Amino acid sequence: MRSTESWPLVSCRPEGSQVTDKAEPRDRGFLFDTSVPHVARVYDYWLGGRNNFAADRAAAERVIAMYPGVRAGVRAQRAFLGRVVHYLAAEAGIRQFLDIGTGLPAGDNTHEVAQRAAPESRIVYVDNDPIVLLHARSLLKSSREGATAFVDADLRDTGTIMAEAARTLDLGKPVAVLLLGILHCIPDAENPAAIVRGLLAAVPAGSYLALTHIASDVAEDATRSMREFGNWGAPPVTPRTHAQVSHFFEGLDLVPPGLVQTIRWRPAADGPGTDRVEPNYGGVARKP
């Protein structure tokens, strides 16, 4: 889903195993249907990447026709990732990151941003898309002082995720759990809030949750385009209101400025302006 950038996502299907920087991906055949658009590869197209197929490009263009601002939106989310990880490593003192919904490799991945600020940082990436697995080795270039690992699992399989993450992370110490652009892949019927609670229950006080989510109450054309996206063969997407997204942070202490449109979360002084509408919410919170 990236060229030199990506919006982290995972596909919505359960599977599980681990890949590390010393092991080859388990041979599952890496089967996927290129005639059906996949959300990760669609985002790759929007960002100018090459890891996409005709069906992905067709779906991406249909969304662009309905909402021309989608490209700027996904780039804003990518920039949000960089600001959040830098904040967590450089200001909050976090040295462990669990990035669920990694996406395809790119410049300024989570481990690169974190290890620039704190070389000893340890990062576990989680995804279950076959294309991501094929590119896993390029994601796993850790600093000498730190570590990275890759877990092949679905977001909903929290037990597998935490058990495998514990091979690299010390779950007795604070962990930043990153859920960027993934919770809207989980429909209400599958209780995404319970998934978030399960992940946070496995990490100690002082840990953080960072997430981004497509908004349903900001831009009507963006919301309509995302809802239509699921009708074109891709996994369905569930945009949510500010109040619904806020629910994921219950029991946590939100870091100022709270849950806001992604371009308004601690914007860089030399970044794009914050006066435009951005139909994606983003926030960071600490577990007390």
C-alpha positions as YAML, in Angstrom:
chain: A
units: angstrom
residues:
- id: 1
  name: MET
  ca: [0.00, 0.00, 0.00]
- id: 2
  name: ARG
  ca: [3.02, 2.29, -0.27]
- id: 3
  name: SER
  ca: [5.46, 3.71, -2.67]
- id: 4
  name: THR
  ca: [7.67, 5.52, -0.21]
- id: 5
  name: GLU
  ca: [4.74, 5.74, 2.13]
- id: 6
  name: SER
  ca: [1.86, 3.62, 3.36]
- id: 7
  name: TRP
  ca: [-1.24, 3.66, 5.42]
- id: 8
  name: PRO
  ca: [-1.02, 0.71, 7.80]
- id: 9
  name: LEU
  ca: [-3.76, -1.88, 7.46]
- id: 10
  name: VAL
  ca: [-4.37, -5.59, 7.73]
- id: 11
  name: SER
  ca: [-6.75, -7.69, 5.74]
- id: 12
  name: CYS
  ca: [-9.79, -8.91, 7.62]
- id: 13
  name: ARG
  ca: [-9.27, -12.66, 7.78]
- id: 14
  name: PRO
  ca: [-7.89, -14.84, 10.58]
- id: 15
  name: GLU
  ca: [-4.54, -16.60, 10.20]
- id: 16
  name: GLY
  ca: [-1.41, -16.83, 12.31]
- id: 17
  name: SER
  ca: [2.31, -17.55, 12.47]
- id: 18
  name: GLN
  ca: [5.49, -15.58, 12.98]
- id: 19
  name: VAL
  ca: [8.22, -14.28, 10.72]
- id: 20
  name: THR
  ca: [11.40, -12.79, 12.18]
- id: 21
  name: ASP
  ca: [14.53, -11.32, 10.66]
- id: 22
  name: LYS
  ca: [16.13, -14.76, 10.91]
- id: 23
  name: ALA
  ca: [13.35, -16.83, 9.37]
- id: 24
  name: GLU
  ca: [11.64, -17.14, 6.03]
- id: 25
  name: PRO
  ca: [7.84, -16.66, 5.85]
- id: 26
  name: ARG
  ca: [5.95, -19.89, 6.35]
- id: 27
  name: ASP
  ca: [4.92, -21.27, 2.96]
- id: 28
  name: ARG
  ca: [1.19, -20.80, 2.68]
- id: 29
  name: GLY
  ca: [1.40, -20.47, -1.08]
- id: 30
  name: PHE
  ca: [0.78, -16.72, -0.75]
- id: 31
  name: LEU
  ca: [-2.48, -17.14, -2.59]
- id: 32
  name: PHE
  ca: [-4.63, -14.09, -3.17]
- id: 33
  name: ASP
  ca: [-7.20, -13.11, -5.74]
- id: 34
  name: THR
  ca: [-5.88, -10.22, -7.81]
- id: 35
  name: SER
  ca: [-9.27, -9.83, -9.49]
- id: 36
  name: VAL
  ca: [-10.73, -8.56, -6.20]
- id: 37
  name: PRO
  ca: [-9.57, -5.18, -4.87]
- id: 38
  name: HIS
  ca: [-7.77, -5.26, -1.54]
- id: 39
  name: VAL
  ca: [-7.76, -2.24, 0.74]
- id: 40
  name: ALA
  ca: [-3.98, -2.33, 1.31]
- id: 41
  name: ARG
  ca: [-3.19, -2.35, -2.40]
- id: 42
  name: VAL
  ca: [-5.80, 0.36, -3.08]
- id: 43
  name: TYR
  ca: [-4.05, 2.62, -0.59]
- id: 44
  name: ASP
  ca: [-0.78, 1.79, -2.27]
- id: 45
  name: TYR
  ca: [-2.22, 3.10, -5.53]
- id: 46
  name: TRP
  ca: [-3.47, 6.31, -3.88]
- id: 47
  name: LEU
  ca: [0.05, 6.89, -2.58]
- id: 48
  name: GLY
  ca: [1.67, 6.31, -5.97]
- id: 49
  name: GLY
  ca: [2.93, 2.82, -5.20]
- id: 50
  name: ARG
  ca: [3.41, -0.15, -7.52]
- id: 51
  name: ASN
  ca: [2.14, -2.99, -5.33]
- id: 52
  name: ASN
  ca: [-1.35, -3.04, -6.82]
- id: 53
  name: PHE
  ca: [-3.35, -4.70, -9.58]
- id: 54
  name: ALA
  ca: [-5.96, -3.68, -12.12]
- id: 55
  name: ALA
  ca: [-8.88, -4.35, -9.77]
- id: 56
  name: ASP
  ca: [-7.24, -2.27, -7.04]
- id: 57
  name: ARG
  ca: [-6.63, 0.62, -9.42]
- id: 58
  name: ALA
  ca: [-10.20, 0.52, -10.70]
- id: 59
  name: ALA
  ca: [-11.62, 0.63, -7.17]
- id: 60
  name: ALA
  ca: [-9.21, 3.39, -6.22]
- id: 61
  name: GLU
  ca: [-10.25, 5.53, -9.18]
- id: 62
  name: ARG
  ca: [-13.92, 5.06, -8.35]
- id: 63
  name: VAL
  ca: [-13.28, 6.39, -4.85]
- id: 64
  name: ILE
  ca: [-11.29, 9.31, -6.27]
- id: 65
  name: ALA
  ca: [-14.23, 10.14, -8.52]
- id: 66
  name: MET
  ca: [-16.51, 10.27, -5.48]
- id: 67
  name: TYR
  ca: [-14.03, 11.92, -3.14]
- id: 68
  name: PRO
  ca: [-11.05, 13.63, -4.85]
- id: 69
  name: GLY
  ca: [-9.44, 14.43, -1.50]
- id: 70
  name: VAL
  ca: [-8.74, 10.81, -0.64]
- id: 71
  name: ARG
  ca: [-5.08, 10.99, -1.67]
- id: 72
  name: ALA
  ca: [-4.41, 13.93, 0.63]
- id: 73
  name: GLY
  ca: [-6.23, 12.09, 3.39]
- id: 74
  name: VAL
  ca: [-4.09, 8.97, 3.31]
- id: 75
  name: ARG
  ca: [-0.93, 11.05, 3.20]
- id: 76
  name: ALA
  ca: [-2.15, 12.96, 6.26]
- id: 77
  name: GLN
  ca: [-2.54, 9.68, 8.08]
- id: 78
  name: ARG
  ca: [0.99, 8.67, 7.13]
- id: 79
  name: ALA
  ca: [2.32, 11.93, 8.49]
- id: 80
  name: PHE
  ca: [0.30, 11.33, 11.67]
- id: 81
  name: LEU
  ca: [2.12, 8.01, 12.14]
- id: 82
  name: GLY
  ca: [5.49, 9.74, 12.04]
- id: 83
  name: ARG
  ca: [4.49, 12.44, 14.52]
- id: 84
  name: VAL
  ca: [2.91, 9.96, 16.92]
- id: 85
  name: VAL
  ca: [5.83, 7.52, 16.96]
- id: 86
  name: HIS
  ca: [8.31, 10.36, 17.40]
- id: 87
  name: TYR
  ca: [6.26, 11.73, 20.30]
- id: 88
  name: LEU
  ca: [6.04, 8.33, 21.97]
- id: 89
  name: ALA
  ca: [9.77, 7.62, 21.63]
- id: 90
  name: ALA
  ca: [11.22, 11.09, 22.13]
- id: 91
  name: GLU
  ca: [8.80, 12.62, 24.64]
- id: 92
  name: ALA
  ca: [6.84, 9.82, 26.32]
- id: 93
  name: GLY
  ca: [9.87, 7.54, 26.74]
- id: 94
  name: ILE
  ca: [8.29, 4.49, 25.08]
- id: 95
  name: ARG
  ca: [10.77, 1.89, 23.87]
- id: 96
  name: GLN
  ca: [8.38, -0.86, 22.74]
- id: 97
  name: PHE
  ca: [5.90, -0.66, 19.87]
- id: 98
  name: LEU
  ca: [3.24, -3.10, 18.68]
- id: 99
  name: ASP
  ca: [2.16, -1.94, 15.21]
- id: 100
  name: ILE
  ca: [-0.93, -3.91, 14.19]
- id: 101
  name: GLY
  ca: [-1.83, -3.55, 10.53]
- id: 102
  name: THR
  ca: [1.64, -2.84, 9.29]
- id: 103
  name: GLY
  ca: [1.08, -2.62, 5.56]
- id: 104
  name: LEU
  ca: [3.77, -2.73, 2.91]
- id: 105
  name: PRO
  ca: [7.31, -1.52, 3.62]
- id: 106
  name: ALA
  ca: [8.30, 2.08, 3.04]
- id: 107
  name: GLY
  ca: [10.50, 4.86, 4.27]
- id: 108
  name: ASP
  ca: [9.80, 6.03, 7.81]
- id: 109
  name: ASN
  ca: [8.22, 2.85, 9.06]
- id: 110
  name: THR
  ca: [7.49, 2.69, 12.78]
- id: 111
  name: HIS
  ca: [10.86, 1.14, 13.66]
- id: 112
  name: GLU
  ca: [12.76, 3.74, 11.64]
- id: 113
  name: VAL
  ca: [11.07, 6.69, 13.35]
- id: 114
  name: ALA
  ca: [11.30, 5.12, 16.82]
- id: 115
  name: GLN
  ca: [14.92, 4.01, 16.48]
- id: 116
  name: ARG
  ca: [16.03, 7.40, 15.20]
- id: 117
  name: ALA
  ca: [14.84, 8.85, 18.50]
- id: 118
  name: ALA
  ca: [15.81, 5.85, 20.63]
- id: 119
  name: PRO
  ca: [18.00, 3.23, 18.90]
- id: 120
  name: GLU
  ca: [17.23, 0.61, 21.54]
- id: 121
  name: SER
  ca: [13.51, 0.59, 20.64]
- id: 122
  name: ARG
  ca: [11.91, -2.79, 19.98]
- id: 123
  name: ILE
  ca: [9.12, -3.09, 17.42]
- id: 124
  name: VAL
  ca: [6.74, -5.89, 16.53]
- id: 125
  name: TYR
  ca: [4.78, -5.55, 13.29]
- id: 126
  name: VAL
  ca: [1.54, -7.48, 12.80]
- id: 127
  name: ASP
  ca: [-0.21, -8.14, 9.48]
- id: 128
  name: ASN
  ca: [-1.59, -11.10, 7.58]
- id: 129
  name: ASP
  ca: [-1.61, -9.97, 3.98]
- id: 130
  name: PRO
  ca: [0.46, -12.28, 1.70]
- id: 131
  name: ILE
  ca: [2.08, -9.36, -0.13]
- id: 132
  name: VAL
  ca: [3.19, -7.84, 3.15]
- id: 133
  name: LEU
  ca: [4.70, -11.17, 4.17]
- id: 134
  name: LEU
  ca: [6.64, -11.30, 0.92]
- id: 135
  name: HIS
  ca: [8.15, -7.92, 1.77]
- id: 136
  name: ALA
  ca: [8.71, -8.69, 5.47]
- id: 137
  name: ARG
  ca: [12.48, -8.81, 5.25]
- id: 138
  name: SER
  ca: [12.71, -5.20, 4.13]
- id: 139
  name: LEU
  ca: [10.63, -4.18, 7.15]
- id: 140
  name: LEU
  ca: [12.90, -5.99, 9.57]
- id: 141
  name: LYS
  ca: [16.01, -3.84, 9.35]
- id: 142
  name: SER
  ca: [16.50, -2.99, 12.99]
- id: 143
  name: SER
  ca: [19.11, -0.75, 14.54]
- id: 144
  name: ARG
  ca: [21.97, -2.67, 16.11]
- id: 145
  name: GLU
  ca: [20.78, -1.70, 19.59]
- id: 146
  name: GLY
  ca: [17.10, -2.48, 19.06]
- id: 147
  name: ALA
  ca: [15.01, -5.26, 17.54]
- id: 148
  name: THR
  ca: [12.17, -5.85, 15.13]
- id: 149
  name: ALA
  ca: [9.95, -8.85, 14.47]
- id: 150
  name: PHE
  ca: [6.94, -9.65, 12.32]
- id: 151
  name: VAL
  ca: [3.85, -11.57, 13.44]
- id: 152
  name: ASP
  ca: [1.47, -13.06, 10.86]
- id: 153
  name: ALA
  ca: [-1.92, -12.70, 12.54]
- id: 154
  name: ASP
  ca: [-5.32, -11.08, 12.25]
- id: 155
  name: LEU
  ca: [-6.24, -8.19, 14.54]
- id: 156
  name: ARG
  ca: [-9.08, -10.22, 16.01]
- id: 157
  name: ASP
  ca: [-6.72, -12.96, 17.16]
- id: 158
  name: THR
  ca: [-5.41, -10.98, 20.12]
- id: 159
  name: GLY
  ca: [-4.16, -14.09, 21.94]
- id: 160
  name: THR
  ca: [-1.82, -15.03, 19.10]
- id: 161
  name: ILE
  ca: [-0.68, -11.45, 18.67]
- id: 162
  name: MET
  ca: [0.29, -10.98, 22.30]
- id: 163
  name: ALA
  ca: [1.85, -14.43, 22.66]
- id: 164
  name: GLU
  ca: [4.04, -13.91, 19.61]
- id: 165
  name: ALA
  ca: [4.82, -10.28, 20.48]
- id: 166
  name: ALA
  ca: [6.12, -11.46, 23.87]
- id: 167
  name: ARG
  ca: [9.01, -13.15, 22.04]
- id: 168
  name: THR
  ca: [10.40, -9.69, 21.28]
- id: 169
  name: LEU
  ca: [8.70, -7.30, 23.71]
- id: 170
  name: ASP
  ca: [8.74, -7.32, 27.50]
- id: 171
  name: LEU
  ca: [5.03, -7.12, 28.28]
- id: 172
  name: GLY
  ca: [5.85, -6.20, 31.86]
- id: 173
  name: LYS
  ca: [7.03, -2.80, 30.59]
- id: 174
  name: PRO
  ca: [5.02, -0.12, 28.75]
- id: 175
  name: VAL
  ca: [4.13, -0.79, 25.11]
- id: 176
  name: ALA
  ca: [2.67, 1.54, 22.49]
- id: 177
  name: VAL
  ca: [-0.15, -0.26, 20.70]
- id: 178
  name: LEU
  ca: [-0.67, 1.26, 17.23]
- id: 179
  name: LEU
  ca: [-3.99, 0.66, 15.46]
- id: 180
  name: LEU
  ca: [-3.67, 3.03, 12.54]
- id: 181
  name: GLY
  ca: [-6.29, 2.67, 9.82]
- id: 182
  name: ILE
  ca: [-7.44, -0.78, 10.91]
- id: 183
  name: LEU
  ca: [-10.40, -0.58, 13.32]
- id: 184
  name: HIS
  ca: [-12.76, 0.53, 10.55]
- id: 185
  name: CYS
  ca: [-12.09, -2.89, 8.97]
- id: 186
  name: ILE
  ca: [-13.91, -4.41, 11.95]
- id: 187
  name: PRO
  ca: [-17.73, -4.14, 11.77]
- id: 188
  name: ASP
  ca: [-19.77, -3.32, 14.85]
- id: 189
  name: ALA
  ca: [-21.05, -6.90, 14.97]
- id: 190
  name: GLU
  ca: [-17.52, -8.08, 15.76]
- id: 191
  name: ASN
  ca: [-17.16, -5.64, 18.69]
- id: 192
  name: PRO
  ca: [-13.96, -3.74, 17.86]
- id: 193
  name: ALA
  ca: [-14.01, -2.06, 21.27]
- id: 194
  name: ALA
  ca: [-13.63, -5.48, 22.91]
- id: 195
  name: ILE
  ca: [-10.62, -6.17, 20.68]
- id: 196
  name: VAL
  ca: [-9.01, -2.93, 21.84]
- id: 197
  name: ARG
  ca: [-9.75, -3.75, 25.48]
- id: 198
  name: GLY
  ca: [-8.20, -7.19, 25.04]
- id: 199
  name: LEU
  ca: [-4.99, -5.75, 23.65]
- id: 200
  name: LEU
  ca: [-4.70, -3.12, 26.36]
- id: 201
  name: ALA
  ca: [-5.43, -5.65, 29.11]
- id: 202
  name: ALA
  ca: [-2.24, -7.45, 28.08]
- id: 203
  name: VAL
  ca: [0.03, -4.41, 28.56]
- id: 204
  name: PRO
  ca: [0.85, -2.59, 31.81]
- id: 205
  name: ALA
  ca: [0.06, 0.86, 33.11]
- id: 206
  name: GLY
  ca: [2.07, 3.49, 31.29]
- id: 207
  name: SER
  ca: [1.36, 1.90, 27.92]
- id: 208
  name: TYR
  ca: [-0.21, 3.89, 25.10]
- id: 209
  name: LEU
  ca: [-2.89, 3.41, 22.45]
- id: 210
  name: ALA
  ca: [-2.65, 5.31, 19.16]
- id: 211
  name: LEU
  ca: [-5.29, 4.97, 16.46]
- id: 212
  name: THR
  ca: [-6.70, 6.51, 13.34]
- id: 213
  name: HIS
  ca: [-10.19, 5.88, 12.01]
- id: 214
  name: ILE
  ca: [-12.30, 6.97, 9.05]
- id: 215
  name: ALA
  ca: [-14.88, 9.54, 10.19]
- id: 216
  name: SER
  ca: [-18.56, 9.28, 9.30]
- id: 217
  name: ASP
  ca: [-19.49, 12.77, 10.51]
- id: 218
  name: VAL
  ca: [-16.95, 15.03, 8.79]
- id: 219
  name: ALA
  ca: [-17.32, 14.81, 5.00]
- id: 220
  name: GLU
  ca: [-20.39, 13.18, 3.46]
- id: 221
  name: ASP
  ca: [-18.72, 12.42, 0.12]
- id: 222
  name: ALA
  ca: [-15.77, 10.72, 1.86]
- id: 223
  name: THR
  ca: [-18.08, 8.62, 4.02]
- id: 224
  name: ARG
  ca: [-20.18, 7.59, 1.02]
- id: 225
  name: SER
  ca: [-17.12, 6.62, -1.00]
- id: 226
  name: MET
  ca: [-15.76, 4.43, 1.80]
- id: 227
  name: ARG
  ca: [-19.10, 2.69, 2.29]
- id: 228
  name: GLU
  ca: [-19.31, 2.05, -1.45]
- id: 229
  name: PHE
  ca: [-15.80, 0.64, -1.42]
- id: 230
  name: GLY
  ca: [-17.03, -2.53, 0.26]
- id: 231
  name: ASN
  ca: [-19.59, -3.04, -2.49]
- id: 232
  name: TRP
  ca: [-16.83, -3.38, -5.08]
- id: 233
  name: GLY
  ca: [-15.41, -6.62, -3.73]
- id: 234
  name: ALA
  ca: [-13.01, -5.23, -1.13]
- id: 235
  name: PRO
  ca: [-13.38, -5.86, 2.62]
- id: 236
  name: PRO
  ca: [-16.16, -3.60, 3.92]
- id: 237
  name: VAL
  ca: [-15.22, -0.42, 5.76]
- id: 238
  name: THR
  ca: [-17.21, 1.01, 8.69]
- id: 239
  name: PRO
  ca: [-16.74, 4.78, 9.15]
- id: 240
  name: ARG
  ca: [-17.65, 5.97, 12.66]
- id: 241
  name: THR
  ca: [-18.57, 9.22, 14.40]
- id: 242
  name: HIS
  ca: [-16.33, 11.12, 16.78]
- id: 243
  name: ALA
  ca: [-18.32, 9.76, 19.72]
- id: 244
  name: GLN
  ca: [-18.00, 6.19, 18.46]
- id: 245
  name: VAL
  ca: [-14.25, 6.48, 17.93]
- id: 246
  name: SER
  ca: [-13.88, 8.12, 21.36]
- id: 247
  name: HIS
  ca: [-15.35, 4.94, 22.82]
- id: 248
  name: PHE
  ca: [-12.12, 3.10, 21.99]
- id: 249
  name: PHE
  ca: [-10.28, 5.34, 24.46]
- id: 250
  name: GLU
  ca: [-12.55, 4.67, 27.44]
- id: 251
  name: GLY
  ca: [-10.55, 4.34, 30.66]
- id: 252
  name: LEU
  ca: [-7.46, 5.95, 29.12]
- id: 253
  name: ASP
  ca: [-5.98, 9.43, 29.47]
- id: 254
  name: LEU
  ca: [-6.01, 11.21, 26.12]
- id: 255
  name: VAL
  ca: [-2.88, 13.10, 25.20]
- id: 256
  name: PRO
  ca: [-3.65, 16.71, 24.15]
- id: 257
  name: PRO
  ca: [-5.14, 17.75, 21.78]
- id: 258
  name: GLY
  ca: [-7.29, 14.63, 22.20]
- id: 259
  name: LEU
  ca: [-9.18, 12.90, 19.42]
- id: 260
  name: VAL
  ca: [-9.06, 15.23, 16.43]
- id: 261
  name: GLN
  ca: [-8.82, 15.17, 12.67]
- id: 262
  name: THR
  ca: [-5.39, 13.70, 11.91]
- id: 263
  name: ILE
  ca: [-3.94, 16.89, 10.41]
- id: 264
  name: ARG
  ca: [-4.72, 18.70, 13.69]
- id: 265
  name: TRP
  ca: [-2.86, 16.32, 16.01]
- id: 266
  name: ARG
  ca: [0.33, 18.18, 16.93]
- id: 267
  name: PRO
  ca: [0.93, 19.38, 13.36]
- id: 268
  name: ALA
  ca: [4.48, 20.01, 12.23]
- id: 269
  name: ALA
  ca: [5.40, 23.66, 11.88]
- id: 270
  name: ASP
  ca: [6.51, 23.08, 8.29]
- id: 271
  name: GLY
  ca: [3.65, 20.73, 7.43]
- id: 272
  name: PRO
  ca: [0.48, 21.36, 5.41]
- id: 273
  name: GLY
  ca: [-2.14, 23.71, 6.75]
- id: 274
  name: THR
  ca: [-4.79, 22.49, 9.17]
- id: 275
  name: ASP
  ca: [-7.68, 24.50, 7.80]
- id: 276
  name: ARG
  ca: [-8.94, 21.87, 5.37]
- id: 277
  name: VAL
  ca: [-11.44, 19.14, 6.23]
- id: 278
  name: GLU
  ca: [-9.83, 15.77, 6.95]
- id: 279
  name: PRO
  ca: [-12.30, 12.86, 7.28]
- id: 280
  name: ASN
  ca: [-10.09, 10.79, 9.57]
- id: 281
  name: TYR
  ca: [-9.80, 10.94, 13.33]
- id: 282
  name: GLY
  ca: [-6.60, 10.32, 15.21]
- id: 283
  name: GLY
  ca: [-5.64, 10.24, 18.85]
- id: 284
  name: VAL
  ca: [-3.17, 8.96, 21.43]
- id: 285
  name: ALA
  ca: [-3.93, 7.96, 25.02]
- id: 286
  name: ARG
  ca: [-2.05, 6.60, 28.03]
- id: 287
  name: LYS
  ca: [-3.15, 3.67, 30.15]
- id: 288
  name: PRO
  ca: [-3.21, 4.90, 33.78]
...
